[in-house]
Amino acid sequence: MREAEQYDVIIIGSGMGGLTVASILTQLKGKRVLLLEQHYVAGGFTHTFKREKGYKWDVGIHYVGDLEEGHVFRRLFEFVTQGGVRWKKMPYIFDKFVFPDFTFEAPSDKNAFQQKVKDMFPEEAKAIDQYFVDVERADNWYRKHIIYKHLPKALKAFAKPSSKAEKLATTATKDYLDAHIKSQKLKGLLCSQWGNYGAVPGQSSFANHAMVVRHFYNGGYYPVGSSKTILDAIQPIIESTGGKIKINHRVDQVLIEDGKAVGVQGHQKKGKDLIPFEYRAPIIVSCAGAYNTYCKLLPNHIAPELSQDLEKHPDGLTHLCLYIGFKESPEKLGFKGENHWIFDEYDHDYMFADLDAVAEDRMKMAFLSFPSLKDPEAKAHTGEIITFISYEIFEKWKNERWKKRGEDYDDFKAMLSERMLEFIEQKYPGFKDLVDFMELSTPLTTEHFTMHKKGYIYGMHTTPDRLLKPWNHVRTPVKNLYLTGTDAAVLGVAGAFTGGVFTSIDIMGGSKSLLSYMALENASKKYSKQLKANGISTVIE
C-alpha cells in the first residue's frame, strides 16, 4: 500500500544517528522528514522504559563526555536538540575501576588522572606520558580521517592523514600496550573502560580506545530527566515542517529503480495484523546498521562485495543487563552516582576468553551504574548491572516470542540475575538487601528491539581495521541512499551523533560538503551565542 503523503527524506530507524540527520535537515534545509521505527517506542538506544513504583531506566546512555563549555560536541548537540536536553555533571570521581587488590578512582580531570596513574606506577612514568600523547595522536588521526573521507576528490590529495598516525590508530590496543608497558596491572587499569567501545584490548583498535579515553578526559554527564529528553527535544523540530516519526513500522527493503534509491517497503504492526506500506522520497537514509542495510534491505546483487565483507566480519559484543529497583537510595552504601567497573583479573583478554563463564560457574566482570543518582529528576531509586555473554548460549530460544520463551528461559534468566547480584554483593555487602525489583535483558531482547545482528549493542565490531572498511562511510554505492549512526562513524551515542552530522553534511553538500559543514558550524555557533545571551546553560555542574 502506497500512502499519498510526500516526504523529502525517509530515515529507517529513529536512533541517535537518524534523529540527528532529521533535525539538521529540517532546520537547515526545511526538509520534510519521515522516520520509520520498527519498535513501539522511538529513540533507539536513547529510549527509556518504566516498571512498577516509578522505576525508570535508560537502555543505552549511561554517561556522555565532551560536554564542557566550548566543546564542539556540546555546541552541535545543543543545536540539534535546540537546547532541549539538559545535562548533569557526574561527581568529580566519575568512574571507579575495581580490581582484586586495588580500586582506582578516576577524576574528572585529564592531568589529575595522568598524574594519579604515574603516582601508582612511578617506574612506568615515561611510558605513561607517551601513552597519553599517543591517545591524542590516535584520536586526532580519526578526526582528520572522517573529514578526509567526506572531502571531494580534488581536495583529498592535500588532506590525507599521516600514514604513521594511521598505523598507530589501527594497531590493536593490546599490541600497543604490550609494546610500551611492562606491568599487567597498569595495562589492565588503562583498559578499564573497554566496555564503552565494545571490545577487549586484543580485538579493538587503538583509535577506538583512544577516542573513548579522550571523550571522558573531563568526566561524564547524564541527561536530566533521562535520555528520553533527546527524542522529546527533536520530535517537535521534525514535525515543524510536516515531518513525522512512525512507530511499529518495520522496513523490509529499500526500493531501487535505475540504480537509485527511491523509497522503502515494509509492514506496520497493528495489533495482530501486519499492514504493508510503501513510502517514496528522493533521499533514503538507513540508521539500521551496515549489516542490516547491505545484507537485508538491499537486493543481493547490490554491493555484493560489501555484504560479503560484513558477513565475514567478527561478531560484536552481546550483553546482559540487570535493571534494578531499590527499596531505598543506594547512597546508603556510599554510592554517589559514579560508575563502577569491577574486574576479577587484570588481563581483560584472558578474562573474556570464555564469555559464558557467567552462565557456567562465576562472573568475571560487571559494570555497575545508578541512573537515579545521576538524574536530579529521578522519582525512584534505580541501578543497572551489565556483563557480557555470547549470543550462542541463547540461540535455542531465538525463534520464540518475546515474553513467551518458556519456563526454562525464565529459569535461566533467574539464575543469571542471582549470579549478577551475588557478584556485586561480594564487593559491596548489603547490596542485595536494597533490591526491591529486577528484570534481566539478554541478547535476544536486544535483537528483538533493535534488529541488530545477534543482539550486538555497538554495531559492527570495533576491530583494528573497522575504521578503514568501505562500509564505514555515510555514502553507499546506491545513489540517494545514505548510511548513518555508529556504523557510518564510531561507537556509542557520541559516535552515532557524529555519523548523523556527517550524513547530513554529505546530503546537503555533495561535492560542496565543506560549505555544508561551515553552514552547520555557523548555525551551531549562532545558537550557542543565543543561549549565552539568554543566560541559559544546558549543563548543571
DOBAKE-548153 format. One record per atom (N, C-alpha, C): z, x, y negated. Coordinates in steps of 0.1 Angstrom, whole numbers, plus 2048, in hexadecimal, padded with zeros to 3 digits. Atoms other than C-alpha are relative to their C-alpha. Example, Ala and Ser with C-alpha at 12.3 -4.5 7.8 and 13.67 -1.06 7.14 Angstrom:
80080980C 84E87B82D 8008097F4 8007F780B 84788980B 8087F87F5 
REM end
This chain:
80080880C 800800800 8008097F4 8017F880D 7F680E7DE 8067F87F5 7FA80780B 80B8057C0 7F88027F3 8087FF80C 7FB7FE79F 8058097F5 7FA7F880A 81381378B 7F880E7FE 8077F4802 80383277B 80A80B7FC 7F77F5803 81585477A 7F880C7FD 8077F3803 80B87676C 80480A80A 7FB7F67F7 820889785 8087F980B 7F88057F5 82E8817A8 80880C805 7F87F67FA 84B8967B4 8077FB80D 7FB8037F2 8558967D9 80E806801 7F37FB7FF 87B8997DA 8078017F2 7F980080D 8968967BF 80B80A7FF 7F67F5801 8A98B67C3 7FF8077F3 7FF7F980D 8B18CF7A7 7F28047FB 80D7FB805 88D8DD7A6 7F87F47FB 80880C804 87D8BA7A5 8057FA7F3 7FA80680C 8958AD78A 7FC8097F4 8037F780B 88E8CC775 7F27FF7FB 80F802803 8688C8777 7FF7F37F8 80280E806 86B8A376E 8058007F2 7FB80080E 8818A9750 7F88087F6 8077F8809 86D8C5741 7F27FA7FD 80D806802 84B8B4746 8017F37F8 7FD80C808 85A894737 8028047F2 7FC7FC80E 8698A5719 7F58077F8 8097F8808 84E8BE710 7F17FA801 80E8057FF 82E8AB71C 7FF7F1800 80080E800 83988771C 7FA7FA80D 8058057F4 82F883740 8087F5806 7F980B7F9 837864754 80180580F 7FE7F97F3 846872774 8077F680A 7FA8077F5 84E862795 80680980A 7F97F87F6 8688727AC 8027F780C 7FE8087F4 8688667D0 80A807809 7F57FA7F8 88886C7E4 8027F880C 7FF8077F3 88B864809 80F7FC803 7F28037FE 8B2863807 8037F37F8 7FC80B807 8C48447FB 8088037F3 7F97FB80C 8D48597E0 7F780B7FA 8087F5806 8C086F7C7 80880C7FD 7F97F4804 8C98927BD 7FF80C809 8017F57F7 8C38A77DC 80E806802 7F37F97FE 8DF8C17DF 8097FF7F4 7F780280C 8ED8B67BD 8077F3801 7F980D800 8F88947C9 80E801806 7F38007FB 91B88A7D2 8027F3809 7FD80C7F8 92B8717EA 80F7FD7FF 7F2804801 94B85D7EB 8057FA80D 7FA8067F5 963851805 80D7F97FB 7F5807804 98383D805 80A8077F7 7F67FB809 99F8427EC 7FB8097F4 8067F980B 9878507D2 7FC80F803 8047F37FD 97F8707E5 7F18027FD 80E7FE803 95F87F7D8 7FD80F801 8047F27FE 94C89F7E1 7F18037FC 80E7FC802 92D8B27D6 7FB80580D 8057FC7F3 9168BA7F3 7F980E7FF 8077F3801 9068DA7E4 8068097F6 7FB7F880B 9158E67C4 80F803802 7F27FC7FF 9358FA7C8 8048087F4 7FE7FA80D 93290F7A9 7F38067FC 80C7FA806 91791D792 80480A7F6 7FE7F680A 91593C77D 7F78007F4 8097FE80B 90394875E 8007F57F6 7FF80B809 91092C748 8088057F3 7FA7FC80C 92094272D 7F77FF7F4 80780280D 91693E709 7F580A7FE 80C7F8803 8F394B701 7F880380C 8087FC7F4 8E794F725 7F47F6801 80D8087FF 8C394272B 8027F5809 7FF80B7F6 8CD92E749 8087F57FA 7F980B807 8E791B735 7F87F87F6 80880780A 8CF914719 7F57F7806 80A8087F9 8B3908730 8067F4807 7FA80B7F9 8CB8F3744 8047F57F6 7FC80980B 8D88E3724 7F47F87FC 80D807804 8B48DA71A 7FC7F680B 8058097F5 8AB8CC73C 8087F4802 7F680B7FF 8CA8B673D 8037FA7F3 7FD80580E 8CA8B0717 80F8007FE 7F27FE802 8EE8BC717 8097F6807 7F980A7F9 8F88A172F 80980480B 7F77FA7F6 90B8B8747 8098097FA 7F57F7805 92C8C873E 80580880C 7FB7F67F6 93A8E6751 80E8047FD 7F27FB801 95E8F0757 80080E805 7FF7F37FB 964915759 80B80180B 7F67FF7F6 97691E779 80B80A7FC 7F57F6804 996933779 7FA80E7FF 8047F2802 99395876F 7FE80680E 8027FC7F2 998960794 7F97F4806 80880C7FB 97B94A7A0 7FD80180E 8037FE7F1 9759587C3 80B809806 7F77F77F9 98E9677DC 7F980380D 8067FB7F3 98097C7F9 80B804809 7F47FE7F7 99997A815 7FC80780D 8037F97F4 997994830 80D802808 7F47FF7F8 9B099C84D 80B8087FA 7F57F8805 9C49B6839 8008017F1 7FF80180E 9BC9AF815 7F97F47FA 80780A807 9B19957FC 7FC8057F2 8057FB80C 99B99E7DF 7FE7F47F6 80180B80A 99E9877C0 7F58047F6 80B7FD809 97D9877AD 8017FA7F2 7FF80580E 980985787 7F37FC7FA 80C805807 968974770 7FC80A7F5 8047F5809 95E995760 7FA80B808 8077F67F8 9459AD76E 80680E7FF 7FA7F3802 9559CC760 80E801807 7F38007F9 9779C276D 7FF80080F 8038007F2 9689BA78F 7FD80E805 8057F27FC 9579DC791 80C80A801 7F47F7800 9779EE787 80A7FD80B 7F68047F6 98C9DB79F 7FB80580E 8057FB7F4 9759E47BC 80280F801 7FE7F1800 976A097B2 80F804802 7F27FD7FE 99CA087B0 8047FE80F 7FD8027F2 99D9FB7D4 7FA80B809 8087F67F8 983A157E0 7FD80B7F7 8037F5809 987A337C9 7F680B805 8097F67F9 975A4A7E2 7F17FC7FF 80E805801 956A347DE 7FC7FD7F2 80380480E 956A327B8 7F28027FC 80D7FD804 935A427B3 7F67F7806 80980A7F9 924A2C7CD 8017F27FA 7FD80E806 934A0D7BE 7F97FF7F3 80780180D 927A1579B 7F17FF802 80E8017FD 904A1B7AA 7FC7F2805 80380E7FA 9069FA7BD 7FF7F67F5 80180980A 90C9E779D 7F38027F7 80D7FD807 8EF9F978C 7F47FA808 80B8057F7 8D99F07AA 7FF7F1801 80080E800 8E49CC7AA 7F87FB7F4 80780480C 8D79C9786 7F1803802 80E7FC7FF 8B79DC78F 7F97F6809 80680A7F6 8B09C47AD 7FE7F37F9 80180D807 8B79A5798 7F68017F5 80A7FE80B 8A29B277B 7F2800807 80D8007F9 8859B8794 7FC7F2803 80480D7FD 88699479F 7FC7F87F3 80380780D 88698777B 7F28047FB 80E7FB804 86799C774 7F67FB80A 8098047F5 858993796 7FB7F17FE 80480E800 85996D791 7F87FD7F3 80980180B 84A97076E 7F2805803 80D7FA7FC 82F98777B 7F87F7809 8078097F7 82696E796 7F97F57F9 80580B807 81F95477C 7F78047F4 8087FC80A 80B969764 7F17FF803 80E7FF7FE 7E5966760 7FC80D805 8047F37F9 7D2980774 7FD80B7F5 8037F680A 7C7991754 80C8087FB 7F47FA805 7EB99974B 80880780B 7F87FA7F5 7F89A376D 80080F801 8017F27FF 7EC9C676B 8098077F6 7F77FA80A 8039CC74D 80E7FD802 7F28057FE 8229BC75B 80580180E 7FB7FF7F2 8259C6780 80D807800 7F37FA7FE 8499CD789 80080D807 7FF7F37FA 8539F0794 8007FF80F 8008007F1 84B9F77B9 80D806805 7F37FB7FC 86BA0B7BB 80B7F6800 7F780B801 87F9EE7AF 7FE7F580B 80480A7F5 86C9D77C8 80680580D 7FB7FB7F4 8769EE7E4 80F7FE802 7F2802800 89A9EC7DB 8037F1802 7FD80F800 8999C67D6 7FD7FA80E 8048057F4 8889C07F7 80680780C 7F87FA7F6 89F9D680B 80A7F7806 7F58087FA 8B79C5823 80D8047F9 7F37FD806 8D99C3813 808809808 7F97F77F7 8E99D3831 7FB80E7FF 8077F3800 8D09F0830 8048077F3 7FB7FA80D 8D99F680B 80E805801 7F27FC800 8FE9F6811 80380B80A 7FE7F57F6 8FCA0C830 7FB80D7FB 8057F4806 8E8A2581C 8098067F5 7F97FB80C 900A277FF 80F7FF801 7F18027FF 923A1C80A 80580480E 7FA7FC7F4 939A2B825 80A7F6806 7F58087FB 956A13828 7FB7F2805 80480D7FB 9509F483E 8077F57F8 7F980A807 96B9E282B 7FA7FD7F2 80780280D 9599E880A 7F37F9801 80D8077FE 9389DD818 8037F1802 7FD80E7FE 9499BD824 8047F97F4 7FC80680C 9599B7803 7F57FD7F6 80B801809 9399BC7EF 7F77F4804 80980B7FB 9279A2805 8087F3802 7F780C7FE 943988804 7F97F37FC 80680C805 92D96F7F2 7F37FD808 80D8027F9 91097080C 7FD7F2803 80380E7FE 91594B813 7F97F97F5 80780680C 9089447F0 7F1802801 80E7FF7FF 8E69517FA 7FB7FF80E 8058057F3 8E594781E 7FC80A80A 8037F67F6 8E2967832 80980C800 7F77F47FE 8F8983840 7F880C7FB 8067F5806 8F19A5831 7F4806808 80B7FB7F9 8DA9B084D 7F37F8800 80B809800 8C3992848 7FB7FD7F1 80480480D 8C298F822 7FA80C7F8 8067F6809 8AF9A1807 80B8047F6 7F67FC80A 8C39B67EE 7FE7F97F3 80380780D 8B29A37D2 8087F3800 7F880C7FF 8C19827DE 80F8027FE 7F27FC801 8E39937E2 8038037F1 7FE7FC80E 8E09A27BF 8007F47F6 80180C809 8D69817AF 80D7F8800 7F38087FF 8F596F7BC 80B8087F9 7F57F8805 90C98C7B3 8008007F0 80180080F 8FF98E78F 8027F27FA 7FE80E804 8FE96878C 80E7FC7FD 7F2803801 92496878F 80780B7F9 7F97F6808 92B986779 80B7FB7F7 7F6805809 93E970761 8077F4805 7F980B7FA 94D95877A 7F87F4803 80780C7FC 945935785 8037F47F8 7FE80D808 942912776 7FD7F5809 80280C7F8 9438EF784 7FD7F47F7 80380C808 9348CF777 80B7F67FE 7F580A803 94D8B8766 7FB7F2805 80480D7FB 94B896778 7F780280C 8087FD7F4 9398A7796 7F28027FD 80E7FD802 9158B179B 7F77F47FE 80880C802 90988D79A 7FD7FF7F1 80380180E 90A891774 7F28077FD 80D7FA802 8EA8A6777 7F57F5801 80A80B7FF 8D6888784 8037F67F5 7FC80A80A 8E987176C 7FA8047F2 8057FB80D 8DD88774F 7F18007FF 80E7FE800 8B988C75A 7F87F3802 80780C7FD 8B0869767 7FC7F87F3 80480780C 8B0859744 7F48077F9 80B7F8806 899875738 7F37FC806 80C8047F9 88086D753 7FC7F27FD 80380E802 88284874D 7FB7FD7F1 80480380E 87C84C727 7F27FF7FE 80E801802 85784F72C 7FA7F780B 8048097F6 855835748 80080680E 7FF7FA7F2 85C84D765 80B7F9808 7F78067F7 870843783 80580A80B 7FC7FA7F3 8858507A0 8027F580A 80080B7F5 88083C7C0 80780680C 7F97FB7F4 8998417DC 7FA7F980C 8058057F3 892839801 7F1800801 80F7FE7FF 86E8447FC 7FD80E806 8037F37F9 86485E815 7F1802800 80E7FC800 843870810 7FC80680D 8047FB7F3 830876830 7F480A7FF 80B7F7802 811887822 7FB8007F2 8077FE80D 800895803 7F27FC802 80E8047FF 7DE8857FD 7F780B7FA 8097F5804 7C289F7FA 7F27FA7FF 80E804801 7A08967ED 7F880A7F8 8097F6806 7848AF7E5 80980D7FC 7F87F4802 79E8CB7E8 80B7FF7F6 7F580380A 7B68BB7CF 80A7F7805 7F68097FE 7D78AB7D2 7FF7F47F7 80380C808 7D38877C6 80B7F6801 7F580A7FE 7F28747D3 80880380C 7F77FF7F4 80B86E7EE 8007F3808 7FD80C7F7 81085680B 80D801807 7F37FF7F9 83084D81C 8057F2803 7FB80E7FD 847830824 80E7FF7F9 7F3804806 86481F812 8097FA80B 7F68067F7 883817827 8077F47F8 7FA80B806 88E7F481E 8077F880B 7F98067F5 8A97E7835 7FB80780D 8067FB7F4 89A7EB858 7F1802800 80E7FF802 8777EA84B 7FB80D7FA 8067F5806 860807843 7F37FB7FA 80B806807 8487FD828 7F780C7FB 8097F5804 829814823 7FE8007F1 8037FF80E 822821800 7F580B7FD 80A7F6804 8078357EE 8018007F1 8007FE80E 80A8447CB 7F780B7FD 80A7F6804 7F08587B8 8048057F2 7FE7FA80D 7F387079B 7F880D800 8087F4802 7E088E78D 80780D805 7F87F47FC 7FD8A6796 80A7FC80A 7F68037F6 8128A77B5 80980D801 7F77F57FF 8318BD7B8 8097FD80C 7F88017F5 8448C37D8 80D8077FE 7F27FA800 86A8C97D7 8067FE80E 7FC8027F2 86B8C47FD 80280C808 7FF7F37F9 86B8E9805 7F3804805 80C7FA7FC 85090080F 7FC7FC80E 8038047F3 8528F8834 7FB7F2801 80480E7FF 8508D2830 7F37FE7F9 80D801808 8348D6816 7F4804808 80C7FA7F9 81D8ED82A 7FF7FB80F 8018037F1 8268E384E 8017F1803 7FF80F7FD 82C8BD84A 7F87F77F7 80680980A 81E8AE82A 7F18037FE 80E7FC802 7FC8C082A 7F87FF80E 8088007F4 7E08BC844 80080E806 7FF7F37F9 7DF8D885E 7F680B7FB 80B7F6804 7BF8E8851 8028057F2 7FD7FB80D 7CE8ED82E 80A80B801 7F87F4801 7DD910829 80780380E 7FA7FD7F3 7E291784F 80780D800 7F97F37FF 7EC93B848 80E7FF7FA 7F3802806 80992F833 8097F880A 7F88087F7 81591484C 80480980C 7FC7F77F5 81392E868 80B80A7FD 7F67F7804 827947855 80E7F97FF 7F4808801 84192C84D 8067FD80E 7FC8037F2 843922872 80780C806 7FA7F37FA 84B94787B 80C8057F8 7F57FA808 86494D85F 80D7FE807 7F38027F9 88795386C 8087F47FB 7F880C803 89F93686D 80A8027F5 7F77FF80B 8B492F84F 80E7FD805 7F28027FD 8D992984D 8047F1801 7FB80D7FF 8E990985A 80F800800 7F2800803 90D8FE854 8077F4804 7F680B7FF 92B8E885A 8077FF7F3 7F780280C 93D8D983C 80A7F5803 7F680A7FE 95E8C8840 8057FC7F2 7FC80680D 9658B1823 80E7FA802 7F28037FE 98A8AC81E 8057F87F4 7F980780A 99F89380A 80F803802 7F27FC7FF 9C389E803 80A7F67FB 7F5809804 9E388A800 8058037F2 7FC7FB80D 9ED89F7E2 7F980C7FC 8087F5805 9E08BB7CE 80280D808 7FF7F37F9 9D88DC7E0 80780B7F7 7F97F6808 9E88ED7C2 80E802805 7F37FF7FA A088E77D6 80180D808 8007F47F8 9FD9057EC 7FB80C7F7 8047F5808 9F391A7CE 7F28027FC 80E7FF804 9CE9137CB 7FE7FB7F2 80280380E 9C19117A8 7F17FC7FC 80E804802 99C9087AC 7F680B803 8097F57FC 98F92A7B8 7FA7FD80E 8058017F2 97992D7D7 80680B808 7FB7F67F6 98593F7F6 7F680380A 8097FC7F5 96D95380C 80980780A 7F77FB7F6 98195A82C 7F980680C 8087F97F5 975973846 80A80680A 7F87F97F6 983980867 7FB80E803 8067F37FE 96D99F866 7FB8067F3 8067FA80B 95F9B884D 7F1801801 80F7FF7FD 93D9BA85E 7FB7F2801 80580D800 92C99A855 7F57FD80A 80B8027F6 90E99F86B 8067FF80E 7F98017F3 9259A6889 8077F3802 7F880D7FF 93A988881 7F77F4803 80880C7FE 91C971882 7F580380A 80A7FE7F4 9099808A0 8017F4809 7FE80C7F8 9179618B1 8047F57F6 7FE80A80A 913944899 8097F5805 7F980C7FA 92392B8B1 80E803804 7F37FD7FC 94493C8B4 80A7F57FC 7F780B804 95491F8A1 8017F580A 80080B7F6 94A9088BD 80580580D 7FC7FB7F2 95291F8DA 80E805801 7F27FB7FF 9739308D2 8078007F3 7F97FF80D 97C9378AE 7F68027F4 8077FE80D 97093788A 80180F7FC 7FF7F3805 968958879 7FF8017F1 80080080F 96394E855 8007F27FB 80180D807 96693183D 7FF8027F1 80080180F 95F928819 8087F47FD 7F680B803 97B91380B 7FF7FE7F1 80280480E 9759007EA 8087F37FD 7F880C804 9888E67D6 7F97F97F4 80780680B 9718CF7C2 8097F97F6 7F7807809 98E8BB7B4 8088097F6 7F97F7808 99F8DA7A6 7F68067F5 80A7FB80A 97E8E4794 7FC7F67F6 80580A809 9768C3785 80B7F87F9 7F5806807 98E8B676A 7FF7F1800 80180E7FF 980893770 8027FA80E 7FE8047F2 988892795 80B7F5801 7F780B7FF 99A87279F 80980180D 7F97FE7F3 9A687E7C2 7FF80F804 7FF7F27FC 9AF89F7D2 7F780380C 8097FD7F5 9938AE7E7 7FE80F802 8047F27FC 9888CE7F9 7F580080A 80B7FF7F7 96C8DB80E 80280D808 8007F47F7 96B8F482B 7F2802805 80E7FE7FB 949903833 80080C809 8037F57F8 93F919850 7F27FF806 80D8017FC 91F921861 7FF80080F 8028037F2 911917883 7F17FF803 80F8017FD 8EF916895 7FC7F1801 80580E7FE 8DA8F7895 7FF7FC80F 8038037F2 8D28FA8BA 80C7FA807 7F48067F9 8F68F18C4 8017F17FF 80080F803 8EF8CE8B6 7F37F9804 80E8057FD 8CB8CA8C3 8007F4809 80180B7F6 8D48B28DF 8037F27F9 7FD80D807 8DF8988C5 7F67FE7F4 80980080C 8C289E8AC 7F87F37FF 80880C801 8AF87F8B6 8087F37FF 7F780B802 8CD8688B3 8017FC7F2 7FF80480E 8D2853894 80D8057F9 7F57FC808 8E985D878 80C7F6802 7F48087FD 90D85087F 8007F980D 8018077F3 9028448A1 7FB80B80B 8047F67F7 8FF8658B4 80980180D 7F88017F4 91985C8CE 80E806800 7F27FC7FF 93D8628D8 80180F802 7FF7F27FD 9368858E5 7FE8087F3 8037FA80D 92888F8C3 80C7FF7F7 7F4802808 9468808B1 80B809805 7F57F87FA 95E8928C9 7FD80F7FC 8047F2803 94B8B38C3 8048037F1 7FD7FF80E 94E8AE89D 80F8017FE 7F2800802 9738A68A0 80680E804 7FB7F37FC 9798C78B3 7FD80A7F6 8047F680B 9668DB899 8087FE7F4 7F880380C 9798CA87D 80E806801 7F37FB7FD 99A8D388D 80180F7FF 8007F1800 9908F7892 7FE8057F2 8017FB80E 9858FA86E 80D7FF7F8 7F3801806 9A68EC862 80A80A804 7F77F67FB 9B9903878 7FE80E7FB 8037F3806 9A792186B 8068027F2 7FA7FF80D 9B2919848 80F800801 7F18017FE 9D5910854 80680E803 7FB7F37FD 9D9933862 8018097F4 8007F880C 9D1942840 80A7FA7F6 7F880780A 9E392882B 8097F5807 7F780A7F9 A0091783E 8047F47F7 7FD80D807 A068F3834 7F47F97FC 80D806804 9E18EC82D 7FE7F3808 80380B7F8 9DE8D484A 8097F47FC 7F780B804 9FC8C083E 7FB7F87F4 80580780C 9EA8B781E 7F47F7803 80D8077FE 9CB8A982F 8037F1803 7FF80F7FE 9C788382D 7F37FA806 80D8057FB 9A287F835 7F780C802 80A7F67FF 986894842 7F37FA807 80D8047FA 96189084C 7F780D801 8077F47FD 94B8AB85B 7F17FD7FF 80F800801 9268B1851 7FB80B809 8067F67F7 9118C386B 7F18037FC 80E7FE803 8EE8D286A 7F77F4802 80880D7FE 8E18B0877 8017F77F3 7FE80780C 8F08A0858 7F78057F5 8097FA80A 8DE8B8841 7F17FD803 80E8027FC 8BD8B4854 7FD7F17FD 80380E802 8C088E852 7FE7FD7F1 80180480E 8C688C82D 7F78087F7 8097F8808 8B18A9820 7F2802806 80C7FE7F9 8968AB83A 7FC80F801 8027F27FF 89A8D1839 7FF80480F 8017FB7F2 88F8E285A 80D804805 7F47FD7F8 8AC8E4872 80D7FF7F7 7F4801809 8C48DB855 80380C7F8 7FD7F4809 8BF8FB841 8067FB7F3 7FA80480D 8D48F9822 7FA8087F4 8057F880B 8C291480E 7F1801800 80F7FF800 89D90E815 7FD80C80A 8047F57F7 88A92A826 80980C7FF 7F67F57FE 89F947832 7FD80C7F6 8027F580A 8A5963818 7FF80D806 8037F37F9 89697F82D 7FC80A7F5 8047F680A 88F9A081B 7F27FE7FA 80E802805 86A996818 7FD7F37FA 80280E804 86F97280E 7FA7FF7F2 80580180D 8699787E9 7F28047FE 80E7FB801 8479887F0 7F77F7808 8088097F8 83B96B806 7F67F87F7 809808809 81C9597F8 8047F27FE 7FB80E802 82D9377FD 80C7FF7F7 7F5800809 84A9427E7 7FA8007F2 80780180C 8379367C9 7FE7F17FC 80180E804 8339177B4 7F27FB803 80E8047FE 80D9177B9 7FD7FF80F 8058017F2 7FD90B7DA 7F1802800 80E7FF7FF 7DA90F7E7 7F87F37FD 80680D803 7D48EA7DF 8017FE7F1 80080280E 7C98E37BC 8097F37FC 7F880B805 7E28CD7A9 80D7FD808 7F48017F8 7FD8D17C3 80980D7FE 7F67F5803 81C8E67BA 80C7FF809 7F37FF7F9 83C8F17CB 80A8037F6 7F47FC808 85E8F27BB 80C800808 7F37FF7F9 8828F77C3 80280E805 7FB7F37FC 8929147D6 7F4808807 80B7F87F9 87391D7EB 7F58047F7 8097FB80A 85F9227CC 80680B7F7 7F87F6808 87A9397BE 80A807809 7F57FB7F8 89C9437CC 80A7F5803 7F780A7FA 8B99327DC 80B7FB7F6 7F5806807 8D591C7CF 7FB7F77F5 80380A80B 8D79037B2 7F88077F5 8077F880B 8CD91E798 7F2804805 80E7FC7FA 8B09297AF 7F77F4800 80980C801 8A39057B2 7FD7FD7F2 80380280E 8A690178D 7F68097FB 80B7F6804 892921788 7F37FC805 80C8057FB 87891379F 7FA7F57F8 80580B808 8768F478A 7FB8047F3 8047FB80D 87390776A 7F2806801 80D7FA7FE 85691C777 7F57F7805 80A80A7FC 8448FF787 7FC7F87F4 80380780C 8468ED766 7F78087F7 8087F7808 83890B753 7F2801805 80E7FF7FA 81B90E76B 7F87F37FE 80780D802 8128E9769 7FC7FF7F1 80380280E 8148E9743 7F680A7FB 8087F6806 80290A73E 7F4805807 80B7FB7F8 7EB91475A 7FE80F7FC 8037F2804 7DA93474D 8088047F3 7F97FE80C 7EF93072D 80F7FE802 7F28027FC 81193173F 80A8067F6 7F77FA809 820949726 8037F77F4 7FE80A80B 81A92F70A 80A7F5804 7F780B7FB 82B915720 80F805800 7F27FA800 84992C725 8068017F2 7FC7FF80E 84B932700 8047F27FA 7FD80D805 84A90D6F9 80D7FB806 7F38047FA 867907712 80B8087FA 7F57F8807 87B924703 8037FB7F2 7FE80580E 8769176E0 8077F2800 7F980E7FF 8808F36EA 80E802804 7F27FF7FC 89F8FF6FC 8098077F5 7F97F980B 8A99166DF 8047F67F5 7FF80A80A 8A48F96C7 80B7F7804 7F580A7FB 8BA8E26DC 80D807800 7F37F9800 8D58FD6E0 8068017F2 7FB7FF80E 8D79016BA 8057F27FB 7FC80E804 8D98DB6B6 80E7FD806 7F28027FA 8F78DA6CE 80A8077F8 7F77F9808 9088F56BB 8037FA7F2 7FF80680D 9018E569A 8097F3800 7F880C7FE 9118C56A7 80E803806 7F37FC7FB 92F8D96B4 8027FC80E 7FF8047F2 9288D06D8 7FE80C809 8017F67F6 92E8E86F5 8007F980E 8018067F2 9248DF719 80980780A 7F77F97F7 93D8F8727 80F7FF7FB 7F2800803 9638F3728 80680D805 7FA7F37FC 974915729 80E7FD806 
REM end
